[in-house]
């Protein structure tokens, strides 16, 4: 999944309320974690840093 799609999914999740929001953001978190792992394997430091930032935002918003 590309970064624009991740950002779009994050915005969708933020627009939801209650349990739907929590479930959606958890799904986005899992996708970002998987993408982050793949990016790390591909040695793309700029993308890795940005994805780490996105993951931190998702985790912070989901708590």
MOPAC internal coordinates of N, CA, C and O (Angstrom, degrees):
PM7 1SCF
backbone

  N    0.0000 0     0.00 0     0.00 0    0    0    0
  C    1.4477 1     0.00 0     0.00 0    1    0    0
  C    1.5283 1   107.22 1     0.00 0    2    1    0
  O    1.2310 1   120.69 1   -44.14 1    3    2    1
  N    1.3369 1   116.29 1   135.86 1    3    2    1
  C    1.4595 1   118.66 1  -178.99 1    5    3    2
  C    1.5307 1   111.42 1   -83.39 1    6    5    3
  O    1.2310 1   121.43 1   -12.29 1    7    6    5
  N    1.3054 1   114.88 1   167.71 1    7    6    5
  C    1.4648 1   120.41 1  -174.73 1    9    7    6
  C    1.5218 1   111.84 1   -63.88 1   10    9    7
  O    1.2310 1   119.94 1   141.48 1   11   10    9
  N    1.3358 1   117.71 1   -38.52 1   11   10    9
  C    1.4614 1   119.65 1   179.42 1   13   11   10
  C    1.5263 1   110.87 1   -61.99 1   14   13   11
  O    1.2310 1   120.31 1   141.28 1   15   14   13
  N    1.3178 1   117.00 1   -38.72 1   15   14   13
  C    1.4672 1   120.67 1   178.37 1   17   15   14
  C    1.5322 1   110.47 1   -66.69 1   18   17   15
  O    1.2310 1   120.46 1   140.32 1   19   18   17
  N    1.3214 1   116.72 1   -39.68 1   19   18   17
  C    1.4666 1   120.06 1   177.50 1   21   19   18
  C    1.5263 1   110.87 1   -62.50 1   22   21   19
  O    1.2310 1   120.85 1   135.84 1   23   22   21
  N    1.3327 1   115.97 1   -44.16 1   23   22   21
  C    1.4685 1   119.47 1   178.84 1   25   23   22
  C    1.5240 1   110.88 1   -62.86 1   26   25   23
  O    1.2310 1   120.76 1   138.73 1   27   26   25
  N    1.3310 1   116.15 1   -41.27 1   27   26   25
  C    1.4640 1   120.75 1   179.20 1   29   27   26
  C    1.5255 1   110.79 1   -62.41 1   30   29   27
  O    1.2310 1   120.60 1   135.33 1   31   30   29
  N    1.3275 1   116.47 1   -44.67 1   31   30   29
  C    1.4623 1   120.53 1   178.93 1   33   31   30
  C    1.5223 1   111.56 1   -64.36 1   34   33   31
  O    1.2310 1   120.37 1   144.41 1   35   34   33
  N    1.3161 1   116.89 1   -35.59 1   35   34   33
  C    1.4591 1   120.57 1   177.66 1   37   35   34
  C    1.5272 1   110.11 1   -64.93 1   38   37   35
  O    1.2310 1   120.20 1   137.31 1   39   38   37
  N    1.3305 1   117.23 1   -42.69 1   39   38   37
  C    1.4669 1   120.99 1   178.41 1   41   39   38
  C    1.5271 1   111.07 1   -62.93 1   42   41   39
  O    1.2310 1   120.42 1   139.40 1   43   42   41
  N    1.3295 1   116.81 1   -40.60 1   43   42   41
  C    1.4679 1   120.59 1   178.08 1   45   43   42
  C    1.5271 1   109.39 1   -61.67 1   46   45   43
  O    1.2310 1   120.61 1   132.90 1   47   46   45
  N    1.3292 1   116.43 1   -47.10 1   47   46   45
  C    1.4575 1   120.75 1   179.83 1   49   47   46
  C    1.5143 1   112.64 1   -59.43 1   50   49   47
  O    1.2310 1   120.71 1   142.40 1   51   50   49
  N    1.3268 1   116.24 1   -37.60 1   51   50   49
  C    1.4605 1   120.41 1  -179.31 1   53   51   50
  C    1.5162 1   112.24 1   -70.21 1   54   53   51
  O    1.2310 1   120.43 1   156.59 1   55   54   53
  N    1.3199 1   116.78 1   -23.41 1   55   54   53
  C    1.4638 1   119.67 1  -179.16 1   57   55   54
  C    1.5271 1   112.28 1   -81.15 1   58   57   55
  O    1.2310 1   120.42 1   166.97 1   59   58   57
  N    1.3286 1   116.81 1   -13.03 1   59   58   57
  C    1.4599 1   120.83 1  -179.38 1   61   59   58
  C    1.5251 1   110.58 1   -83.72 1   62   61   59
  O    1.2310 1   121.10 1   -10.79 1   63   62   61
  N    1.3215 1   115.49 1   169.21 1   63   62   61
  C    1.4640 1   121.29 1  -179.63 1   65   63   62
  C    1.5292 1   110.31 1  -126.07 1   66   65   63
  O    1.2310 1   120.74 1   -25.91 1   67   66   65
  N    1.3230 1   116.18 1   154.09 1   67   66   65
  C    1.4610 1   122.46 1   171.20 1   69   67   66
  C    1.5124 1   115.11 1    62.50 1   70   69   67
  O    1.2310 1   121.57 1    41.47 1   71   70   69
  N    1.3266 1   114.60 1  -138.53 1   71   70   69
  C    1.4561 1   121.50 1  -175.53 1   73   71   70
  C    1.5208 1   111.97 1   -65.14 1   74   73   71
  O    1.2310 1   120.30 1   145.17 1   75   74   73
  N    1.3286 1   117.04 1   -34.83 1   75   74   73
  C    1.4649 1   120.54 1   178.36 1   77   75   74
  C    1.5299 1   110.03 1   -60.59 1   78   77   75
  O    1.2310 1   120.76 1   139.11 1   79   78   77
  N    1.3216 1   116.16 1   -40.89 1   79   78   77
  C    1.4689 1   121.20 1   178.78 1   81   79   78
  C    1.5253 1   110.23 1   -63.52 1   82   81   79
  O    1.2310 1   120.67 1   132.51 1   83   82   81
  N    1.3256 1   116.33 1   -47.49 1   83   82   81
  C    1.4638 1   120.65 1  -179.52 1   85   83   82
  C    1.5257 1   111.30 1   -59.97 1   86   85   83
  O    1.2310 1   120.53 1   133.99 1   87   86   85
  N    1.3319 1   116.60 1   -46.01 1   87   86   85
  C    1.4629 1   121.05 1  -179.81 1   89   87   86
  C    1.5232 1   111.35 1   -63.11 1   90   89   87
  O    1.2310 1   120.57 1   135.04 1   91   90   89
  N    1.3153 1   116.52 1   -44.96 1   91   90   89
  C    1.4600 1   121.29 1  -177.96 1   93   91   90
  C    1.5244 1   110.43 1   -65.01 1   94   93   91
  O    1.2310 1   120.44 1   133.33 1   95   94   93
  N    1.3352 1   116.77 1   -46.67 1   95   94   93
  C    1.4608 1   119.91 1  -179.67 1   97   95   94
  C    1.5237 1   111.69 1   -66.03 1   98   97   95
  O    1.2310 1   120.04 1   147.92 1   99   98   97
  N    1.3282 1   117.53 1   -32.08 1   99   98   97
  C    1.4643 1   119.93 1   175.73 1  101   99   98
  C    1.5285 1   109.63 1   -64.26 1  102  101   99
  O    1.2310 1   120.50 1   138.29 1  103  102  101
  N    1.3230 1   116.64 1   -41.71 1  103  102  101
  C    1.4638 1   120.85 1   177.24 1  105  103  102
  C    1.5191 1   111.66 1   -62.30 1  106  105  103
  O    1.2310 1   120.70 1   136.86 1  107  106  105
  N    1.3266 1   116.27 1   -43.14 1  107  106  105
  C    1.4657 1   120.44 1   177.43 1  109  107  106
  C    1.5282 1   109.64 1   -62.39 1  110  109  107
  O    1.2310 1   120.60 1   138.58 1  111  110  109
  N    1.3223 1   116.46 1   -41.42 1  111  110  109
  C    1.4628 1   120.65 1   178.92 1  113  111  110
  C    1.5221 1   110.34 1   -58.60 1  114  113  111
  O    1.2310 1   119.95 1   134.29 1  115  114  113
  N    1.3071 1   117.71 1   -45.71 1  115  114  113
  C    1.4728 1   121.47 1  -179.66 1  117  115  114
  C    1.5309 1   110.91 1   -62.40 1  118  117  115
  O    1.2310 1   120.60 1   138.76 1  119  118  117
  N    1.3433 1   116.45 1   -41.24 1  119  118  117
  C    1.4651 1   120.58 1   179.11 1  121  119  118
  C    1.5262 1   110.21 1   -64.33 1  122  121  119
  O    1.2310 1   120.47 1   135.78 1  123  122  121
  N    1.3321 1   116.71 1   -44.22 1  123  122  121
  C    1.4679 1   120.36 1   179.63 1  125  123  122
  C    1.5251 1   109.98 1   -63.61 1  126  125  123
  O    1.2310 1   119.82 1   138.86 1  127  126  125
  N    1.3225 1   117.95 1   -41.14 1  127  126  125
  C    1.4653 1   120.88 1   178.65 1  129  127  126
  C    1.5244 1   110.88 1   -60.99 1  130  129  127
  O    1.2310 1   120.55 1   135.66 1  131  130  129
  N    1.3314 1   116.55 1   -44.34 1  131  130  129
  C    1.4667 1   120.28 1   179.75 1  133  131  130
  C    1.5314 1   110.45 1   -65.34 1  134  133  131
  O    1.2310 1   120.50 1   135.83 1  135  134  133
  N    1.3306 1   116.64 1   -44.17 1  135  134  133
  C    1.4592 1   120.95 1   179.44 1  137  135  134
  C    1.5228 1   110.48 1   -63.91 1  138  137  135
  O    1.2310 1   120.58 1   141.53 1  139  138  137
  N    1.3176 1   116.50 1   -38.47 1  139  138  137
  C    1.4619 1   121.59 1   178.42 1  141  139  138
  C    1.5236 1   110.33 1   -62.76 1  142  141  139
  O    1.2310 1   120.34 1   137.07 1  143  142  141
  N    1.3113 1   116.96 1   -42.93 1  143  142  141
  C    1.4575 1   121.71 1   178.60 1  145  143  142
  C    1.5239 1   110.94 1   -62.99 1  146  145  143
  O    1.2310 1   120.32 1   135.52 1  147  146  145
  N    1.3342 1   116.99 1   -44.48 1  147  146  145
  C    1.4637 1   121.33 1   178.90 1  149  147  146
  C    1.5235 1   110.71 1   -64.55 1  150  149  147
  O    1.2310 1   120.39 1   139.84 1  151  150  149
  N    1.3197 1   116.85 1   -40.16 1  151  150  149
  C    1.4621 1   121.55 1   180.00 1  153  151  150
  C    1.5189 1   110.53 1   -64.50 1  154  153  151
  O    1.2310 1   120.78 1   139.87 1  155  154  153
  N    1.3108 1   116.12 1   -40.13 1  155  154  153
  C    1.4623 1   120.88 1   178.86 1  157  155  154
  C    1.5272 1   109.77 1   -61.60 1  158  157  155
  O    1.2310 1   120.30 1   138.26 1  159  158  157
  N    1.3164 1   117.03 1   -41.74 1  159  158  157
  C    1.4626 1   121.45 1   178.82 1  161  159  158
  C    1.5256 1   111.16 1   -64.48 1  162  161  159
  O    1.2310 1   120.47 1   148.64 1  163  162  161
  N    1.3464 1   116.70 1   -31.36 1  163  162  161
  C    1.4633 1   121.46 1  -178.29 1  165  163  162
  C    1.5241 1   112.69 1   -88.45 1  166  165  163
  O    1.2310 1   119.99 1  -178.90 1  167  166  165
  N    1.3122 1   117.62 1     1.10 1  167  166  165
  C    1.4643 1   123.60 1   178.40 1  169  167  166
  C    1.5273 1   112.80 1    53.03 1  170  169  167
  O    1.2310 1   120.72 1  -120.83 1  171  170  169
  N    1.3223 1   116.23 1    59.17 1  171  170  169
  C    1.4638 1   122.01 1   175.87 1  173  171  170
  C    1.5291 1   107.74 1  -115.81 1  174  173  171
  O    1.2310 1   119.89 1   -95.08 1  175  174  173
  N    1.3388 1   117.82 1    84.92 1  175  174  173
  C    1.4678 1   120.67 1  -171.33 1  177  175  174
  C    1.5259 1   115.20 1   -59.77 1  178  177  175
  O    1.2310 1   119.23 1   139.29 1  179  178  177
  N    1.3325 1   119.08 1   -40.71 1  179  178  177
  C    1.4674 1   120.33 1  -179.61 1  181  179  178
  C    1.5214 1   111.06 1   -62.81 1  182  181  179
  O    1.2310 1   120.84 1   135.46 1  183  182  181
  N    1.3145 1   116.01 1   -44.54 1  183  182  181
  C    1.4630 1   120.43 1   179.77 1  185  183  182
  C    1.5270 1   109.80 1   -67.02 1  186  185  183
  O    1.2310 1   120.50 1   142.34 1  187  186  185
  N    1.3305 1   116.65 1   -37.66 1  187  186  185
  C    1.4587 1   121.26 1   179.32 1  189  187  186
  C    1.5282 1   110.62 1   -60.92 1  190  189  187
  O    1.2310 1   120.42 1   134.79 1  191  190  189
  N    1.3230 1   116.80 1   -45.21 1  191  190  189
  C    1.4677 1   120.99 1  -179.84 1  193  191  190
  C    1.5211 1   110.38 1   -62.46 1  194  193  191
  O    1.2310 1   120.20 1   135.11 1  195  194  193
  N    1.3329 1   117.22 1   -44.89 1  195  194  193
  C    1.4581 1   120.18 1  -178.83 1  197  195  194
  C    1.5293 1   111.00 1   -65.81 1  198  197  195
  O    1.2310 1   120.13 1   137.48 1  199  198  197
  N    1.3150 1   117.35 1   -42.52 1  199  198  197
  C    1.4611 1   120.58 1   179.17 1  201  199  198
  C    1.5256 1   110.88 1   -65.31 1  202  201  199
  O    1.2310 1   120.09 1   144.51 1  203  202  201
  N    1.3266 1   117.42 1   -35.49 1  203  202  201
  C    1.4657 1   120.47 1   175.92 1  205  203  202
  C    1.5219 1   110.12 1   -62.10 1  206  205  203
  O    1.2310 1   120.91 1   138.84 1  207  206  205
  N    1.3376 1   115.86 1   -41.16 1  207  206  205
  C    1.4607 1   120.93 1   177.23 1  209  207  206
  C    1.5281 1   110.26 1   -62.89 1  210  209  207
  O    1.2310 1   120.37 1   133.44 1  211  210  209
  N    1.3379 1   116.90 1   -46.56 1  211  210  209
  C    1.4686 1   120.66 1   179.19 1  213  211  210
  C    1.5199 1   110.92 1   -59.58 1  214  213  211
  O    1.2310 1   120.32 1   136.02 1  215  214  213
  N    1.3242 1   117.00 1   -43.98 1  215  214  213
  C    1.4595 1   121.05 1  -179.70 1  217  215  214
  C    1.5263 1   110.38 1   -61.51 1  218  217  215
  O    1.2310 1   120.36 1   136.85 1  219  218  217
  N    1.3128 1   116.91 1   -43.15 1  219  218  217
  C    1.4653 1   120.09 1   178.51 1  221  219  218
  C    1.5213 1   110.69 1   -61.44 1  222  221  219
  O    1.2310 1   120.31 1   140.88 1  223  222  221
  N    1.3313 1   117.01 1   -39.12 1  223  222  221
  C    1.4568 1   120.79 1   178.99 1  225  223  222
  C    1.5270 1   110.89 1   -64.91 1  226  225  223
  O    1.2310 1   120.46 1   135.84 1  227  226  225
  N    1.3251 1   116.72 1   -44.16 1  227  226  225
  C    1.4647 1   120.96 1  -179.27 1  229  227  226
  C    1.5188 1   110.08 1   -63.15 1  230  229  227
  O    1.2310 1   120.26 1   134.06 1  231  230  229
  N    1.3223 1   117.11 1   -45.94 1  231  230  229
  C    1.4646 1   120.59 1  -179.63 1  233  231  230
  C    1.5221 1   110.27 1   -62.75 1  234  233  231
  O    1.2310 1   120.38 1   136.72 1  235  234  233
  N    1.3301 1   116.87 1   -43.28 1  235  234  233
  C    1.4616 1   121.23 1   179.50 1  237  235  234
  C    1.5268 1   111.04 1   -62.60 1  238  237  235
  O    1.2310 1   120.08 1   138.62 1  239  238  237
  N    1.3154 1   117.46 1   -41.38 1  239  238  237
  C    1.4608 1   121.38 1  -178.29 1  241  239  238
  C    1.5232 1   112.29 1   -72.36 1  242  241  239
  O    1.2310 1   120.75 1   153.12 1  243  242  241
  N    1.3147 1   116.18 1   -26.88 1  243  242  241
  C    1.4561 1   120.25 1  -175.31 1  245  243  242
  C    1.5256 1   112.03 1   -87.29 1  246  245  243
  O    1.2310 1   119.80 1   177.81 1  247  246  245
  N    1.3223 1   117.99 1    -2.19 1  247  246  245
  C    1.4645 1   120.26 1  -179.35 1  249  247  246
  C    1.4972 1   111.21 1   -98.33 1  250  249  247
  O    1.2310 1   120.10 1   180.00 1  251  250  249

